[in-house]
Amino acid sequence: MYKVALIGRPNVGKSSIFNRLVGKKQAITTDVPGTTRDWNEHTISLGDGSFCIADTAGVEKELKDELKKKVKSQFEQNIAGVELIFFVVDASTGITAEDQKIAEYLRKLKKETILVINKADTIKSVAQSSEFYKLGFGDPIEVSAIQNKGTSKILEKISDCLPPVEAEKSQDPSTPIKDEGQSGIRVSIVGRPNAGKSSFLNKLIDEEKFIVSEVPGTTRDVNSTVINYKDEDITFLDTAGLRRRGKIGKVQGKSRDGIVEKFSADRTKTALEESDISILIIDAADGITSQDMHIAGYIKDARNGVIIVVNKSDLFKEKSVGHTWDTAEAFTRLARYKFEFLPYAPLIFVSSISGKNVSKVLDLILEIKEKRATRVPTSDLNDFFNKVILKKPPVSTDKHQVNIKYATQADINPPTFVFFANYPDKVHFSYQRYLENRIREKWDFTGTPIRLNFRAKSKS
């Protein structure tokens, strides 16, 4: 697929432009320089033609710590696969030394590069735009991401640069952007900070695409990537680690980092809501914490399919975990107890270092997708439940006798069953659980929740 990247120094507005182009607030935008760290991709289309656009970390002249060096290394690796670059500068500041350094770097890459002057929203800033010709990239595109002015010109340039096969499909660049990320299977990867989410995803896609660091909170945005596995497009969403609710946004001595963390947490929760399946990463070294269980609760509330992945499982063999559940068997018993509210969730032990069992997660994703799309014929459903209800009728809690008349499957993703009864609000939760257990015994719904609704039977 044709790849496009937004590049520039920190705080010139790359993420704001990116959000305008993809049509939603996917990338975090703040006035904190260096907010974006990872390579944040999104696949979109102009008409029928599609391309992949990336929001990137700000290119910095001086690197003062190991994390920034990793950001730079990841950037240089990913930029090799890009075909079109939009070099973003800030109209309000004019040309800076950092801009000149980036211009030199981009010329050495010898890739198609178009200059974008952001924040060109005042007469003064527009007048200052002429000085950017000195950077040597020809006629610039003047935009204002905040006011959503000029971004259609970026789309026009992309349309002009698409390869012939893609370009023939493309329509007028003013056509609303279609979010290709909604097709296929959307899988969010969630967990506590430093549980190994990014390293797991890198191993899963067999590419060192996302930054891996021992610094908790390295991932800030929801970073997406798409792979094709057995003819299925799977969009993976690598999310920021979620700390306990009371700690989110409270970073001692770093109030700005706290603001960024709040945005990160909101993006993670949105990613959960937009996913079909969620992979919960558990750190084998730490056991199962209360926060792991809270995050599992978020998955349950979102009614997503779920896979529980125990990362760093090679530590069991080395006997170097920091708790008493030091074998896979003992840890499995612990997990089944802690996550009793997700009894349908497959549990798999992996190692992001050795790659053990990582590829098996892809087959689990396809299996869960199939189970979430299962439809049970109404006749089969009622034949089964006539026997189940006859064997154990619903218990009445007062003078009213509850009678369930019939059932039907109303929806999929997740599978939803509707039971029609004379007193639907009096069906006890324990009996609802009984019915769900019988459904799962009869039909395989591995990895997915099922919903039971109770309604009054129509009198007509």
Residue pairs with C-beta under 8 A, 6 or more apart in sequence:
1 43
1 50
1 51
1 52
2 50
2 51
2 52
2 83
2 84
2 161
2 162
2 163
2 166
3 51
3 52
3 53
3 54
3 81
3 82
3 83
3 84
4 51
4 52
4 53
4 54
4 82
4 83
4 84
4 85
4 86
4 158
5 53
5 54
5 56
5 78
5 79
5 82
5 84
5 85
5 86
6 14
6 17
6 18
6 53
6 54
6 55
6 56
6 86
6 88
6 116
7 14
7 56
7 59
7 79
7 85
7 86
7 87
7 88
7 102
7 106
8 14
8 58
8 59
8 87
8 88
8 89
8 99
8 102
9 58
9 59
9 60
9 96
9 98
9 99
9 102
10 33
10 34
10 57
10 58
10 59
10 60
11 31
11 32
11 33
11 58
11 90
12 58
12 88
12 89
12 90
12 118
12 119
13 29
13 88
13 90
13 118
13 119
13 145
13 146
14 36
14 55
14 56
14 58
14 88
15 27
15 28
15 29
15 35
15 36
15 40
15 55
15 221
16 29
16 118
16 145
16 146
17 86
17 88
17 116
17 118
17 143
17 145
17 151
17 154
18 26
18 27
18 40
18 42
18 53
18 55
19 25
19 26
19 27
19 29
19 145
20 145
20 148
20 151
21 44
21 53
21 151
21 154
21 155
21 177
22 42
22 44
22 53
22 177
22 179
23 44
23 176
23 177
23 179
24 179
26 40
26 42
26 55
26 221
26 222
26 224
26 267
27 36
27 40
27 55
27 221
28 35
28 36
28 220
28 221
28 260
28 263
28 264
28 267
29 35
30 256
30 259
30 260
30 263
32 256
32 257
32 259
32 260
33 58
34 57
34 58
34 60
34 68
35 220
35 260
36 55
36 56
36 57
36 58
36 220
36 221
37 57
37 67
37 71
37 211
37 218
37 219
37 220
37 221
38 57
38 74
38 198
38 210
38 211
38 219
38 220
38 221
38 223
38 238
39 54
39 55
39 56
39 57
39 74
39 75
39 78
39 209
39 210
39 223
40 54
40 55
40 56
40 221
40 222
40 223
40 224
41 52
41 53
41 54
41 223
41 224
41 225
41 226
42 52
42 53
42 54
42 179
42 181
42 224
43 50
43 51
43 52
43 53
43 180
43 181
43 226
44 50
44 51
44 53
44 177
44 178
44 179
44 180
44 181
45 51
45 177
45 178
45 180
46 155
46 158
46 159
46 162
46 170
46 171
46 173
46 175
46 177
47 169
47 170
47 171
47 172
47 175
48 169
48 170
48 171
49 159
49 162
49 166
49 167
49 168
49 169
49 170
49 171
50 166
50 180
51 158
51 162
51 166
52 226
53 158
54 78
54 82
55 221
56 75
56 78
56 79
57 71
57 74
57 75
59 72
59 75
59 98
59 101
59 102
59 105
60 68
60 72
60 98
61 97
61 98
61 101
63 69
63 72
66 213
67 211
67 213
67 215
67 218
70 211
70 212
70 213
71 211
74 208
74 209
74 210
74 211
77 208
77 209
78 209
79 85
79 109
82 111
83 111
83 112
83 161
84 111
84 112
84 113
84 114
84 157
84 158
84 161
85 106
85 109
85 111
85 112
85 113
85 114
86 113
86 114
86 115
86 116
86 141
86 154
86 157
87 102
87 103
87 106
87 113
87 114
87 115
87 116
87 135
87 137
88 116
88 118
89 95
89 99
89 115
89 116
89 117
89 118
89 132
89 135
90 117
90 118
90 119
91 117
91 118
91 119
91 120
91 121
91 125
91 126
91 128
91 129
91 142
92 119
92 125
94 128
94 131
95 131
95 132
95 134
95 135
99 135
100 135
103 135
103 136
103 137
106 113
107 113
107 136
112 161
113 137
114 137
114 138
114 140
114 141
114 157
115 132
115 135
115 137
115 138
115 139
115 140
115 141
116 140
116 141
116 143
116 154
117 129
117 132
117 140
117 141
117 142
117 143
118 143
118 144
118 145
119 125
119 144
119 145
119 146
120 126
120 129
120 142
120 143
120 144
120 149
120 150
121 144
121 146
121 147
121 149
126 142
129 140
129 142
132 140
133 140
141 150
141 153
141 154
141 157
142 150
143 149
143 150
143 151
143 153
143 154
144 150
145 151
152 173
152 174
155 173
155 174
155 177
156 173
158 173
159 167
159 170
159 173
160 167
162 170
181 224
181 226
181 235
183 233
184 226
184 232
184 233
184 234
184 235
185 232
185 233
185 234
185 235
185 276
185 277
185 365
185 366
185 369
186 235
186 237
186 274
186 275
186 276
186 277
187 234
187 235
187 236
187 237
187 275
187 276
187 277
187 278
187 279
187 365
188 222
188 236
188 237
188 239
188 268
188 271
188 272
188 274
188 275
188 277
188 278
188 279
188 304
189 197
189 200
189 201
189 236
189 237
189 238
189 239
189 278
189 279
189 281
190 197
190 239
190 242
190 268
190 271
190 272
190 278
190 279
190 280
190 281
190 295
190 298
190 299
191 197
191 241
191 242
191 280
191 281
191 282
191 283
191 292
191 295
192 241
192 242
192 243
192 283
192 286
192 289
192 291
192 292
192 295
193 216
193 217
193 240
193 241
193 242
193 243
194 214
194 216
194 241
194 283
195 241
195 281
195 282
195 283
195 311
196 281
196 283
196 311
196 312
196 352
197 219
197 238
197 239
197 241
197 281
198 210
198 211
198 212
198 218
198 219
198 238
199 212
199 311
199 352
199 353
200 279
200 281
200 309
200 311
200 350
200 352
200 358
201 209
201 210
201 225
201 236
201 238
202 208
202 209
202 210
202 212
202 352
203 352
203 355
203 358
204 236
204 358
204 359
204 361
204 362
205 225
205 227
205 236
209 225
210 219
210 223
210 225
210 238
211 218
211 219
212 218
216 241
217 240
217 241
217 257
217 261
217 264
219 238
219 239
219 240
219 241
219 264
220 240
220 260
220 261
220 263
220 264
221 240
221 264
221 267
222 237
222 238
222 239
222 240
222 267
222 268
222 270
222 271
223 237
223 238
224 235
224 236
224 237
224 238
225 235
225 236
225 238
226 233
226 234
226 235
226 236
227 233
227 234
227 236
228 234
229 362
229 365
229 366
230 362
230 366
232 366
232 369
234 362
234 365
237 271
237 274
237 275
239 267
239 268
239 271
239 272
240 261
240 264
240 265
240 267
240 268
242 248
242 265
242 268
242 291
242 294
242 295
242 298
243 261
243 265
243 291
244 290
244 291
244 294
245 294
248 261
248 262
248 265
249 258
249 259
249 261
249 262
249 265
250 258
251 257
251 258
251 261
269 298
272 278
272 298
272 299
272 302
272 304
273 302
275 302
275 304
276 304
276 305
276 369
276 372
276 413
277 304
277 305
277 306
277 307
277 365
277 368
277 369
277 372
277 447
278 299
278 302
278 304
278 305
278 306
278 307
279 306
279 307
279 309
279 361
280 292
280 295
280 296
280 299
280 306
280 307
280 308
280 309
280 345
281 309
281 311
282 288
282 292
282 308
282 309
282 310
282 311
282 335
283 311
283 312
284 310
284 311
284 312
284 313
284 315
284 316
284 321
284 331
284 349
285 312
285 315
285 320
285 321
285 322
286 322
286 323
287 321
287 322
287 323
287 325
287 331
287 334
288 334
288 335
288 338
288 339
292 338
293 338
293 339
296 306
296 308
296 339
296 341
296 342
297 341
299 306
299 342
300 306
300 341
300 342
300 449
303 414
303 449
303 451
304 449
305 368
305 369
305 371
305 372
305 414
305 447
305 448
305 449
306 342
306 344
306 345
306 447
306 448
306 449
307 345
307 346
307 348
307 361
307 364
307 365
307 368
307 447
308 335
308 339
308 342
308 345
308 346
308 347
308 348
309 348
309 350
309 361
310 328
310 331
310 335
310 347
310 348
310 349
310 350
311 350
311 351
311 352
312 351
312 352
312 353
313 328
313 349
313 350
313 351
313 356
313 357
314 351
314 353
314 354
314 356
315 321
316 326
316 327
316 328
316 331
316 349
319 326
324 330
325 331
325 333
325 334
328 349
331 349
332 347
335 347
336 343
336 347
339 345
344 440
344 445
344 446
344 447
344 448
344 449
345 447
346 364
346 368
346 446
346 447
348 357
348 360
348 361
348 364
349 356
349 357
350 356
350 357
350 358
350 360
350 361
351 357
351 358
352 358
364 447
367 446
367 447
368 446
368 447
368 448
371 415
371 444
371 445
371 446
371 447
371 448
372 412
372 413
372 414
372 415
372 447
372 448
373 412
373 413
374 412
374 415
374 443
374 444
374 445
375 409
375 412
375 415
376 409
376 415
376 417
376 443
378 407
378 408
378 409
381 407
381 408
381 409
381 417
382 406
382 407
384 438
384 442
385 404
385 406
385 407
385 435
385 438
388 435
388 438
389 404
392 434
394 402
394 403
394 404
394 421
394 427
394 428
394 431
395 402
395 428
395 431
396 402
396 426
397 426
397 428
398 426
400 422
400 423
400 426
402 421
402 422
402 423
402 426
402 427
403 421
403 422
403 423
404 419
404 420
404 421
404 427
405 420
405 421
405 422
405 457
406 419
406 420
407 417
407 418
407 419
407 420
408 417
408 418
409 415
409 416
409 417
409 418
410 416
410 417
410 418
410 453
411 451
414 448
414 449
414 450
414 451
415 445
415 448
415 450
415 451
416 450
416 451
416 452
416 453
417 439
417 450
417 451
417 452
417 453
418 453
418 454
418 455
419 427
419 435
419 452
419 453
419 454
419 455
420 454
420 455
420 456
420 457
420 458
421 427
421 454
421 455
421 456
421 457
422 456
422 457
423 456
424 454
424 455
424 456
425 454
427 454
432 452
432 454
435 452
436 450
436 452
439 445
439 450
440 450
